[in-house]
Every structure is written in structure tokens, then in C-alpha cells.
Amino acid sequence: MVWATLVDASCYRNIQWNHNIDESSVVRDVNMDAWYCAPKARSHAFTLLPSNADESVKLDAAGNAKAAELVRQKSQKGPLYVTIDGTRVNDTLAVKSIAAAR
């Protein structure tokens, strides 16, 4: 089980692409990215920002469906912190379970 921040994948991907390559990761504010890309009810693809890693992880199709349902249930503004269980294959997580962190 991993604790992570759930973000909208499309938004986060756009932020990554628009990032200045010369800037170091120290300059970058990942928490601000998480706020800016907080998932919304219309989000359909998600990325995880794990608390114990520097890289993001995409969710598989089943995980995206579970995350979308969770986002619709929570309907909150700002980052959604989750606990998630699954198996990682390359940069994608095959999700077994996902729940809002307490």
C-alpha cells in the first residue's frame, strides 16, 4: 500500500512538457503542480505522485475507472491524497484498490 497524491494525467503531462529543461527539480514546486492539477469530476485519466518517489506513475484502465469513481464521490477542491495498492509495470500501475487517505 502506497500513499500518493492523485492528479489529472492530462494536466500533469502538460505541466511536464512546459517545464524549462534547464531548471532543476529543486526549483520546481511539485505541491503547486498537485494543486493546479487536482482531479475534477470530468477527469478520466489519472497520475500518481507518490510521497516516497521522485517520478510520477500512470494508472491502468481499471485504475482510472476506480479513481474516477473516487473523485466523483469525494468532489473536493484541491489535491486528493489516496492510499493505493497495485503492481507496477514500467511507468503504469495495475490498481488492485484505491481509497481516499485519512
C-alpha positions in Angstrom: 0.0 0.0 0.0 1.4 3.4 -1.0 0.3 6.9 0.0 0.2 9.3 -3.0 -1.4 12.4 -4.5 -3.8 11.8 -7.3 -3.7 14.3 -10.2 -5.3 14.7 -13.6 -3.0 13.0 -16.0 -3.6 15.3 -18.9 -3.0 18.5 -16.9 0.2 17.0 -15.2 1.6 15.9 -18.6 1.1 19.4 -20.0 2.9 20.9 -17.0 5.8 18.4 -17.5 6.1 19.3 -21.2 6.0 23.1 -20.4 8.8 22.8 -17.8 12.1 24.5 -18.6 14.6 21.7 -19.1 17.4 23.9 -17.6 15.6 24.2 -14.2 16.5 21.7 -11.6 13.8 19.7 -9.7 14.7 21.6 -6.6 13.3 24.8 -8.2 10.1 23.0 -9.3 7.2 23.1 -6.8 5.5 19.7 -7.1 3.0 20.6 -4.4 1.8 23.5 -6.6 1.6 21.1 -9.6 -0.6 18.9 -7.4 -2.9 21.8 -6.5 -3.1 23.0 -10.1 -3.8 19.5 -11.5 -6.2 18.4 -8.8 -8.6 15.9 -10.2 -12.1 17.0 -11.1 -15.4 15.2 -11.8 -14.6 15.4 -15.6 -11.1 13.8 -15.2 -10.9 10.4 -16.8 -7.1 9.6 -16.7 -5.0 9.9 -13.6 -1.4 10.1 -12.5 0.0 9.3 -9.0 2.7 11.5 -7.3 4.0 9.0 -4.7 5.2 10.5 -1.4 8.3 8.3 -1.4 9.4 8.7 -5.1 10.5 11.4 -7.4 8.7 10.2 -10.5 5.0 10.0 -11.4 3.1 6.8 -12.2 0.2 6.4 -14.6 -2.8 4.2 -13.7 -4.1 1.4 -15.9 -7.6 1.5 -17.4 -9.2 -0.3 -14.4 -7.3 2.0 -12.0 -8.5 5.1 -13.9 -12.1 3.9 -13.6 -11.7 3.3 -9.8 -10.0 6.7 -9.4 -12.7 8.5 -11.4 -15.4 6.9 -9.1 -13.5 8.0 -6.0 -13.1 11.6 -7.4 -16.8 11.8 -8.1 -17.6 10.5 -4.5 -15.2 13.0 -2.8 -16.0 16.0 -5.0 -13.4 18.2 -3.2 -11.3 21.1 -4.3 -7.5 20.7 -4.1 -5.3 17.7 -4.1 -6.8 14.3 -3.4 -4.5 12.1 -1.2 -5.0 8.4 -1.7 -3.7 5.1 -0.5 -3.3 2.7 -3.4 -2.4 -1.0 -3.8 -1.3 -2.5 -7.1 1.5 -3.8 -9.2 3.8 -1.5 -11.1 4.8 -2.4 -14.7 7.2 0.2 -16.1 5.5 3.6 -15.6 2.0 2.2 -15.2 0.3 0.8 -12.0 -2.2 -2.0 -12.3 -4.5 -1.0 -9.5 -6.0 -3.5 -7.1 -7.5 -1.0 -4.7 -7.7 2.8 -4.2 -9.2 4.8 -1.3 -9.0 8.3 0.0 -6.3 8.7 2.6 -7.4 9.7 6.1 
